[in-house]
Amino acid sequence: MTYLAAAIDLGSNSFHVTVVDTSHVPYRVVSRIGEKVQLAAGLNEHNVLSQESIERGLECLVRLAPMLEKVSPKHRFVVATNTLRVAQNRADFITAAKVILGADINVLSGEEEAALIFTGVTSDLAIAPHKPFEKLVIDIGGGSTELVLGKNSPNQLQSFPMGCVAFSHDYFPQRKINNAHLQNAIAAAQAIIESSKSNSLGASETIWSGWQVCIGSSGTMKALIALSALEEGGMAYLNRASMANIEQQLLAFDYLDDVSIEGVRGDRGEVLPAGYAILMGILRSLNLDRIYFSTGALREGVLLKALQEK
């Protein structure tokens, strides 16, 4: 007998639905779908979400809702991330969205989001060889970036107010790509991470030290690692050299809307320069080189946590 559950992720860049059969342990994916919404692009300087972006998001949910018809409402696990976390008028969206989805919506704190991402990443069978090690997990979203440090559970986590949709707006004026804009975005990301590093241990150590393997997740990381085309032991990864090659590819385009690179999903191109800049800023601040990729992320973490609590 099939027992269906669904994770619905209302992200700042995209909305996603993953439906799984829980009669398999831990579950078997039945279907996945996602749509670019760029909800974060509708936030103004006062963190008020525009009516246009609210309607765009609700229209997307109307298209995604039929996937949930065979899933009991009590097994629909809906989470919202940074844009709905900070939007002053989020109730205008959430009230209507609950009706469309037939389920409550859990607006995650940054720390909750980071913890669920870590759960999703560590559930990925591909990273099994790295399970005994201290892991630094990086997830770059549309509105925020999460860093998590831990082995089997998080012991240090933080959500940063920088994402590929927001950075596209803030650091690429008129949506133009040039070296100055890209370097400004990298410097801004680096400064944000630098501000989080100090702790009571003293200047020689940071709160992000002690990890043995670095792992990235979600769409931006997936695209950058795909362009790097590097692999070790069945796991894809990127390094500083492959990032330098990607930078040159991005600088070949004049505008965000022009970015089209083989191997990158069409709707990912326009936010890739900003996503690259955020990751490059993290690499520089934390002196990283090699980052592996995990297919596990927020939605997987949501499902695993929900099923454990059943």
C-alpha positions as CSV (number, residue, x, y, z in Angstrom):
1,M,0.0,0.0,0.0
2,T,1.2,3.5,-0.9
3,Y,1.4,6.1,1.9
4,L,2.1,9.5,0.4
5,A,3.6,12.6,2.0
6,A,4.8,15.9,0.4
7,A,7.3,18.6,1.2
8,I,6.4,22.0,-0.2
9,D,9.2,24.6,-0.2
10,L,8.2,28.2,-0.6
11,G,11.6,29.6,-1.4
12,S,12.8,33.1,-2.3
13,N,13.8,32.1,-5.8
14,S,11.6,29.0,-6.6
15,F,8.7,27.0,-5.2
16,H,9.1,23.2,-5.1
17,V,6.9,20.2,-4.4
18,T,8.3,16.7,-3.6
19,V,5.9,13.9,-3.2
20,V,7.2,10.6,-1.6
21,D,5.9,7.1,-0.8
22,T,6.6,6.5,2.9
23,S,5.9,2.8,2.7
24,H,9.5,2.6,1.6
25,V,12.2,3.3,4.2
26,P,12.9,6.1,4.6
27,Y,10.8,7.0,1.5
28,R,10.7,6.7,-2.3
29,V,10.3,9.9,-4.4
30,V,7.2,9.7,-6.5
31,S,7.4,13.1,-8.2
32,R,9.2,16.4,-8.0
33,I,8.5,19.7,-9.6
34,G,9.7,23.3,-9.1
35,E,9.0,26.7,-10.7
36,K,11.0,29.9,-10.6
37,V,8.9,32.6,-8.8
38,Q,11.6,35.0,-7.6
39,L,9.5,36.1,-4.6
40,A,12.5,37.9,-3.2
41,A,12.5,40.3,-6.2
42,G,9.2,41.7,-4.9
43,L,10.6,43.0,-1.6
44,N,11.1,46.7,-1.3
45,E,13.5,48.5,1.0
46,H,10.9,48.3,3.8
47,N,10.6,44.5,3.4
48,V,7.1,44.9,2.0
49,L,6.2,42.3,-0.7
50,S,4.6,43.8,-3.8
51,Q,1.1,42.7,-4.8
52,E,2.5,41.6,-8.1
53,S,4.9,39.2,-6.5
54,I,2.2,37.9,-4.2
55,E,-0.1,37.2,-7.1
56,R,2.8,35.6,-9.0
57,G,3.5,33.3,-6.1
58,L,-0.2,32.3,-5.6
59,E,-0.6,31.6,-9.4
60,C,2.4,29.2,-9.1
61,L,0.8,27.4,-6.2
62,V,-2.5,27.0,-8.1
63,R,-0.4,25.2,-10.8
64,L,1.5,23.0,-8.3
65,A,-1.5,22.1,-6.1
66,P,-2.9,19.3,-8.3
67,M,0.3,17.3,-7.3
68,L,-1.1,17.2,-3.8
69,E,-4.5,15.7,-4.6
70,K,-3.6,12.2,-3.4
71,V,-1.7,13.4,-0.3
72,S,-3.7,13.8,2.9
73,P,-3.6,17.4,4.2
74,K,-2.0,16.2,7.5
75,H,0.9,14.8,5.4
76,R,1.5,18.0,3.5
77,F,4.5,19.7,5.1
78,V,4.8,23.3,3.9
79,V,7.8,25.5,4.8
80,A,8.6,29.1,3.8
81,T,12.1,30.6,3.9
82,N,13.8,34.0,3.9
83,T,11.4,36.2,1.9
84,L,8.3,35.2,3.8
85,R,10.4,35.3,7.0
86,V,11.2,39.0,6.5
87,A,8.2,40.3,4.6
88,Q,6.2,42.6,6.8
89,N,3.0,41.7,4.9
90,R,3.6,38.0,4.7
91,A,0.1,37.3,6.0
92,D,-1.3,38.6,2.8
93,F,0.4,35.8,0.9
94,I,0.2,33.1,3.6
95,T,-3.5,33.3,4.2
96,A,-4.3,32.7,0.6
97,A,-1.6,30.1,0.1
98,K,-3.0,28.0,3.0
99,V,-6.3,27.8,1.2
100,I,-4.7,26.7,-2.1
101,L,-2.4,24.1,-0.5
102,G,-4.9,22.9,2.1
103,A,-2.2,22.9,4.8
104,D,-0.6,25.2,7.4
105,I,2.6,27.0,6.4
106,N,5.6,26.9,8.7
107,V,7.7,30.0,8.3
108,L,11.2,28.8,9.3
109,S,13.6,30.8,11.3
110,G,17.1,31.0,9.8
111,E,18.4,28.5,12.3
112,E,15.5,26.1,11.7
113,E,16.2,26.3,8.0
114,A,19.9,25.6,8.4
115,A,19.2,22.6,10.7
116,L,16.8,21.1,8.2
117,I,19.3,21.6,5.4
118,F,22.0,19.8,7.4
119,T,19.5,16.9,8.0
120,G,18.8,16.7,4.3
121,V,22.5,16.8,3.3
122,T,23.5,14.1,5.8
123,S,20.7,11.8,4.5
124,D,22.3,11.7,1.0
125,L,23.7,8.3,0.5
126,A,26.4,9.7,-1.8
127,I,28.1,11.4,1.0
128,A,28.2,8.2,3.1
129,P,32.1,8.1,3.0
130,H,32.1,11.6,4.7
131,K,29.7,10.7,7.5
132,P,32.4,10.2,10.1
133,F,33.9,13.7,9.4
134,E,33.1,17.2,10.7
135,K,31.2,18.8,7.8
136,L,30.8,22.4,6.7
137,V,27.5,22.6,4.7
138,I,26.8,25.6,2.5
139,D,23.4,26.3,1.0
140,I,22.9,29.5,-1.2
141,G,19.3,30.3,-1.7
142,G,17.4,33.1,-3.4
143,G,17.1,35.3,-0.2
144,S,19.5,33.8,2.3
145,T,22.6,31.6,2.6
146,E,23.0,29.0,5.4
147,L,26.2,27.7,6.8
148,V,26.2,24.7,9.2
149,L,29.0,23.0,10.9
150,G,28.7,19.5,12.5
151,K,29.2,15.8,12.2
152,N,25.9,14.0,12.8
153,S,24.0,17.0,14.0
154,P,24.7,20.8,13.8
155,N,26.9,22.3,16.5
156,Q,27.2,25.7,14.7
157,L,24.7,27.2,12.3
158,Q,23.8,30.6,10.9
159,S,21.6,32.1,8.2
160,F,23.0,35.1,6.4
161,P,20.8,37.8,4.7
162,M,22.4,37.3,1.2
163,G,20.9,35.3,-1.6
164,C,21.2,35.1,-5.4
165,V,17.9,37.0,-6.1
166,A,18.7,39.8,-3.7
167,F,22.3,40.1,-4.8
168,S,21.3,40.2,-8.4
169,H,19.2,43.3,-7.6
170,D,21.7,45.0,-5.3
171,Y,25.0,44.5,-7.0
172,F,24.3,44.3,-10.7
173,P,22.8,47.7,-11.6
174,Q,20.6,47.7,-14.7
175,R,21.2,43.9,-14.6
176,K,24.6,44.6,-16.2
177,I,27.5,42.2,-15.8
178,N,31.0,43.5,-15.6
179,N,34.1,42.8,-13.5
180,A,33.5,45.8,-11.2
181,H,30.0,44.6,-10.4
182,L,31.1,41.0,-9.9
183,Q,34.0,42.0,-7.6
184,N,31.7,44.3,-5.5
185,A,29.3,41.4,-5.0
186,I,32.1,39.1,-4.0
187,A,33.5,41.7,-1.6
188,A,30.1,42.2,0.0
189,A,29.6,38.4,0.5
190,Q,33.1,38.1,2.0
191,A,32.5,41.0,4.4
192,I,29.2,39.4,5.6
193,I,31.0,36.1,6.4
194,E,34.0,37.9,7.9
195,S,31.6,39.6,10.4
196,S,30.5,36.2,11.7
197,K,33.9,34.6,12.2
198,S,35.1,36.1,15.5
199,N,34.3,34.3,18.7
200,S,35.7,34.0,22.2
201,L,38.5,31.6,21.1
202,G,40.6,34.5,19.9
203,A,41.8,35.9,16.6
204,S,43.6,32.8,15.5
205,E,40.4,30.7,15.4
206,T,36.9,31.2,14.0
207,I,33.5,29.7,14.7
208,W,33.8,28.0,11.2
209,S,37.0,26.2,11.9
210,G,37.5,22.5,12.5
211,W,35.6,21.0,9.6
212,Q,37.2,18.2,7.6
213,V,35.0,18.2,4.4
214,C,32.9,20.9,2.8
215,I,29.6,20.1,1.1
216,G,27.2,22.3,-0.8
217,S,23.6,21.9,-1.7
218,S,20.6,23.3,-3.7
219,G,20.3,25.0,-7.1
220,T,23.1,27.5,-7.2
221,M,25.7,25.0,-5.9
222,K,24.4,22.3,-8.3
223,A,24.8,24.7,-11.3
224,L,28.3,25.8,-10.3
225,I,29.5,22.3,-9.6
226,A,28.0,21.0,-12.9
227,L,30.0,23.7,-14.7
228,S,33.1,22.7,-12.8
229,A,32.7,19.1,-14.2
230,L,35.0,17.6,-11.6
231,E,34.4,14.3,-9.8
232,E,36.1,12.2,-7.1
233,G,34.8,8.9,-5.8
234,G,31.5,9.4,-7.5
235,M,31.0,12.8,-5.9
236,A,31.0,16.0,-8.0
237,Y,33.0,18.9,-6.7
238,L,34.4,22.4,-7.5
239,N,37.6,24.1,-6.5
240,R,39.3,27.5,-6.9
241,A,40.6,26.7,-10.4
242,S,37.2,25.7,-11.7
243,M,35.6,28.8,-10.1
244,A,38.1,31.0,-12.0
245,N,37.0,29.3,-15.2
246,I,33.4,29.9,-14.4
247,E,34.1,33.6,-13.6
248,Q,35.5,34.1,-17.1
249,Q,32.5,32.4,-18.7
250,L,30.1,34.7,-16.7
251,L,32.1,37.9,-17.7
252,A,31.6,37.0,-21.4
253,F,27.9,38.1,-21.0
254,D,26.8,41.7,-20.8
255,Y,23.6,41.3,-18.9
256,L,22.1,38.9,-16.4
257,D,19.3,38.0,-18.8
258,D,21.9,37.0,-21.4
259,V,23.5,34.2,-19.3
260,S,23.1,30.9,-21.1
261,I,25.6,28.2,-20.5
262,E,25.4,24.6,-21.6
263,G,24.7,22.5,-18.6
264,V,22.9,25.2,-16.6
265,R,19.1,25.2,-16.5
266,G,17.6,28.1,-18.4
267,D,15.9,29.8,-15.5
268,R,19.1,29.5,-13.3
269,G,21.3,31.6,-15.6
270,E,20.2,35.1,-14.6
271,V,20.9,34.5,-10.9
272,L,24.2,32.6,-11.5
273,P,26.5,35.6,-11.4
274,A,25.2,36.6,-8.0
275,G,25.3,33.0,-6.7
276,Y,28.9,32.7,-8.0
277,A,29.8,35.9,-6.2
278,I,28.3,34.7,-2.9
279,L,30.1,31.4,-3.0
280,M,33.4,33.1,-4.0
281,G,33.1,35.5,-1.1
282,I,32.6,32.5,1.2
283,L,35.6,30.7,-0.3
284,R,37.8,33.7,0.3
285,S,36.6,34.4,3.8
286,L,36.9,30.8,5.0
287,N,39.9,29.9,2.8
288,L,38.0,27.0,1.2
289,D,39.1,25.1,-1.9
290,R,37.2,21.9,-2.5
291,I,33.4,21.7,-2.1
292,Y,31.5,18.5,-2.9
293,F,27.8,18.4,-3.8
294,S,24.9,16.8,-2.1
295,T,21.5,16.2,-3.6
296,G,20.0,16.4,-0.1
297,A,18.8,19.7,1.1
298,L,15.8,21.5,2.7
299,R,13.0,19.4,1.4
300,E,14.6,16.2,2.3
301,G,15.3,17.5,5.8
302,V,11.6,18.6,6.1
303,L,10.4,15.1,5.1
304,L,12.8,13.2,7.4
305,K,12.0,15.4,10.4
306,A,8.2,15.1,9.8
307,L,8.3,11.3,9.3
308,Q,10.4,10.9,12.5
309,E,7.8,12.8,14.4
310,K,4.8,10.8,13.1
